[in-house]
Every structure is written in structure tokens, then in C-alpha cells.
Amino acid sequence: MGKKTKLALAIAAASAAAWAGSKAVLKPQKREDKQVLQFKHPIILAHRGGAHLAPEHTKPAFEKAAALGVEGFEIDIRLTKDEEIILFHDDTVDRTTDGVGFVKDYTLKEINQLNHGYHFVDLEGNTPYREEKLSAVTLKELLIDFPSIYVNIDIKDSPDTYEGSLMPSKLWRLIEELQVQDRVVVTSFYSEQVDRFNLYAQNRVALGAGETDIRKAFTAFTSQFGHLYHPKVDVFQIPPKHGVISLDMQKFISFLGNLNIPVHYWTINDTEMMERLIKRGAKGIVTDRPDLAVPFLRELLNSTNSNDESN
């Protein structure tokens, strides 16, 4: 046996010993229960209020979704020039009429002078809100107007911007003021924003996974050292696929579930995909079509319960 072969075997043996030793000593650390996530069945979250049924992030969208019976809203937030937190996805105001420039350059009053439903086209190809003056919705208004609905709040302003630097503290102060710690989740594509927010919240609010958190979890899952993964968040809201990587594998969902982390998938508007994800263990579906998702999920759950009772 050559020296290189002996060295390779020695390294492999040491790695195996390290793996076995770490697994014997270290146990996965589950996240503590968060009240907002304690549902006994999978849930439906209306994406920006149900963006295919009414203009996204507007009052008609949220009212329609609530009337259909969704358990939650998935919303995006940005900060205006006068530091008001509004529901808005894009960094520009192009989705409105007569709007040019960035959200951060407008005051709330100025943004409300724009029609937020002007470009909306419904499922029949009509533009029913073109002549209707739809204003922006502030986060405070949403939380007050819909007191029984879970709200997943996605911070869109980058931590590298002035607006982004202010958002975590302003968001925490609003949540604390309204005493809604137990019915919101705070997340962001930027994991740094979630970390900054939690400096104020101190784990009193459920946290969603950012891009870095997702990458760490998936790397741990695909390695032999998954038992070393210690999550900092309470829920994963992810797409079924990211590039060529499948994030909807049943084993990955179970890996997170064993850490007390439910998985919600976005943006799912096809009922076949909804059924497939739920059967694999998904605990939430984020959709533009709550009119399809809510009755479909009820029928699926009733069918599953009937089968369980007959068995």
C-alpha cells in the first residue's frame, strides 16, 4: 500500500471518527414554538393579497382574500420618504399611474395621489380598477383592519440603503406598539435584515429564512453533518426550485420539520402542485389565487380526514 493510499485512508478514518463523535455528542436544536405558526393543518397565504384577483397590496385584494377564508397574507414592505411603512413590492412606483422614480423618494401623501390599480388586468382581461382611485396601504392599517389574520412581512429595502438601515427598528416599534408579536412573521431575502430586526425583537417574533439561512440549511441537509445545523429562524418560505436545485424534496421538508420549522412554498397557483407539496409535508401555500387554493385545500383535507376515519 502506497503512502498516498495510507494517507487517504487515515484522513477518511479521522473524518468518520469526527462525524461519529459529533453525532454522539451534539443533538439538533429545535426552534421553540411560535404561536403564529401553530396551525393543525396546512394553510393558505394570499400573495400580496391575492395578486391575480385584485391589484396587489391594495385594500380590495386583502378584503377579497379575507372573505375567501385565507389564514394569512404574504406582504412586502418599503419605507417612504417620510418614513412610513407601506405595502409595496417594487422599488419604483411603476405599477401605479403617473408614477416615476423610487418609493423612497415619495411621501405617503404623494404616493396616495397615484392610482395603484391602474395597470391591473383581471382574469378576464379587463381593467376594472383603472378609473378607481386606489391608495397605498400602510402596514399599520393592514394589521388594524385584519386583526385575526397571520401576516408574513417581507422587508424589501436592502440593508445597504438608508431606508433599509431604518426599517428593522421602525418595524419592531410598530409591532410592539400594536402588540401583534404573536401574529406576524418577519422575513427578508436579506438574512442580515432578519438578524437586525431580531436585535430588537429578541426572538419574541417569529422569523423567516433569508437567502443565507436557506443556503446553510440545504448545505447541512445534503452533507453528513446535518446534526450540526442550528437554525436561527422559525419558518422557511421558499420556491419549489431555485435554479437547478429542488427545494421541495420530502426529506428536506422532514429535515426542517424535525427542527420544528414548517415550510411554506411560493408562489403556487396550480392545484396539482399544491396537492403534491402538501402530501410531501408543506405546511403553507402562498398563492395569487386564493379563490382556487382555499376551496381546493378544504376539499383535500376533508377527503384525507374521511379516508382516515374509514380506516
RACORZI-V885259 format. One line per field, one symbol per residue. ss: DSSP state (2 for helix, 1 for strand, 0 for the rest). phi: phi as a letter, one per 40 degrees, with the letter a starting at -180 (. if undefined). burial: + if it has 24 or more other ideal C-beta (glycine too) atoms within 12 Angstrom, else -. A space follows every 10 residues. Layout:
ss = ???
phi = ???
burial = ???
This chain:
ss = 0022222222 2222222222 2222200000 0000222000 0011111000 0000000022 2222222200 0111111110 0000111000 0100000000 0122200222 2000000000 0000000000 0000000122 2222200001 1111100000 0222222222 2222222200 0001111100 2222222222 2000011100 2222222222 2200022200 0000111110 1100110002 2222222000 0111110000 2222222222 0001111002 2222222222 2222222222 0
phi = .ccccccccc cccccccccc ccccccbdcc cccbdcbcbc adbbbccfgg ccbaddgbdd cccccccchc cabbbbbabc dcgccbcacc cbbccccgcb hcdccbcdcc ccccccbccc bcccgcbcbc cccbccbccc cccccbcbbc bcbbcccccc bcccccddcc ccccccdcfb dcbbbbaadc dcccccdccc cfgcbcbbcc dccccccccc ccccbdcccb cbbbabbacc bbgcccbbcd ccccdcdccg bcbbbbcbbb cccdcccccc hcbabcacbc cccccccccc cccccccccc c
burial = ---------- ---------- -------+-- +--+-++--- -+++++++++ ++++++++++ ++++++-+-+ ++++++++++ --++++++++ --+-+++-+- -+++-+-+-+ ++-+++++++ --------+- ---+++++++ +++--+--++ +++++++-+- --++-+++++ ++-++--+-+ +-++++++++ ++++++++-+ +--+++++++ +-++-+++-- +----+--+- ++++++++++ ------++-- -++-++++++ +++++++++- --++--++-+ ++++++++++ ++++-++--+ +--------- -
